[in-house]
């Protein structure tokens, strides 16, 4: 919303619109995909045409059965690949912006390095740091699918928790002091807020459960360990260090 005109209205409207459209097209995609997933052992077999990649094999098989060629499946995979690439670009953009904002306020180690901008006013250092961290996380897939799946689960769960925390404080401690913008949910805001918080609490437990039984080192879900570790480090750093000096975002523009 930073570069959006009338952000106090267009920002929330954009959020609601994106959620609605994602639900509609996501539902169509999932129903279509699950309808072609029939022989699960074959799709997961390392001996199939896709080497055990179930989605690729399902798309290839359905197009091959219908048209005698799996080219359509490859095209669909190409669309998915492009979408994943664009999601990656969006993540790098978001991470670098947050890193720049945190370092600008002195809330990151070596902040002076990360909020430095080049002649084009781009914080290139934090952009490359975001790229390298993402690349290092992706490299885990070469050594262990369990570790990579844990990375994916952590990213998903961490994102949901980051969404839920401000909503939780909005419906609890800030319920009376919160100042609404011109676009809001009215009297239903608190109800919807509690529904969102409870939903995130539910999926937090769900994503932390083992993915298979019996539980072993090859199927252990490391998500609760990693999320709990990050939470412990974050809270610990605030309690023992940051609360003594961090006073909030630094205002670097004049207020009229």
Secondary structure, 3 states (H helix, E strand, C coil): CCCCCCHHHHHHHHHHHHHHHHHHHHHHHHHHHHHCCCCHHHHHCCCCCCCCCHHHHHHHHHHHHHHCCCHHHHHHHHHHHHHHHHHHHHHHHHHHHHHHHHHHCCCCCCHHHHCCCCCCCCCHHHHHHHHHHHHHHHHHHHHCHHHHHHHHHHHHHHHHHHHHHHHHHHHCCCCCCCCCCCCCCHHHHHHHHHHHHHHHHHHHHHHCCCCCCCCCCCCCCCHHHHHHHHHHHHHHHHHHCHHHCCCCCCCCCCCC
